[in-house]
Amino acid sequence: MWLRDVTIQNLNIDDNGQMYDVWIYLTYLAAHTKDIALGTASVGFSNQSIEWIAQNGDGWIQYPRIIPQQTQLNNEYRELSEIHAPGVFKPFTQTLFIDLSENPDSLPVPIP
């Protein structure tokens, strides 16, 4: 089980991490399980440049952004990845919030 190593609440972004402090939650889970591997995963820049991530990372998970901004980040990351590791696939993905409706004809609406 992976927990995101992000702040619990950041009022400057729409992605408020998780409900519990990651280290306390991991400690709780470790004390109550024997069969699950536990770890953390940082999301976004983690105080590194895009070039550093492209050169040293195996992939990149980013926060949801408006499409033009996400496209620009993805393109820049792919270009730098190809420079630093030609021919090596380094995935780029973003977190996604969805709330599935029982109505297959319902239109998408923002999640509050």
C-alpha positions, 0 to 999 in steps of 0.5 A, spaced: 500 500 500 502 506 497 501 513 501 502 519 498 507 523 501 504 530 501 501 535 506 494 534 509 492 540 507 494 546 502 489 551 501 493 554 495 491 547 491 485 543 490 488 537 492 489 536 499 493 530 500 490 525 505 486 525 511 491 523 516 498 525 517 502 520 512 507 518 518 502 516 523 498 513 518 503 508 516 505 507 523 498 505 525 498 500 519 504 497 520 502 495 527 496 492 524 498 488 518 503 483 517 501 481 509 501 488 506 508 492 504 507 499 506 511 505 502 510 512 500 510 516 494 511 523 492 507 527 487 509 533 483 516 536 483 518 534 490 522 540 490 526 538 484 527 541 477 523 538 471 530 536 468 532 533 475 526 528 475 527 527 467 534 525 468 533 521 475 526 519 476 523 512 473 516 516 471 512 522 474 506 523 478 503 530 477 497 534 480 491 535 476 492 542 472 488 545 466 489 542 460 494 547 457 498 547 463 498 539 463 500 539 456 506 543 457 509 540 463 508 533 459 511 535 453 517 538 457 518 532 461 518 527 455 523 532 451 528 532 457 527 524 458 529 523 451 535 527 452 537 524 458 535 517 457 534 516 449 529 510 448 527 509 455 519 510 457 518 514 463 511 515 464 507 521 466 501 521 469 496 525 474 492 524 480 484 524 478 478 525 482 472 521 480 465 520 483 462 514 478 454 515 477 449 510 477 446 513 471 450 512 465 447 518 461 449 523 467 454 529 465 460 530 468 460 535 474 465 538 478 467 535 485 466 540 491 
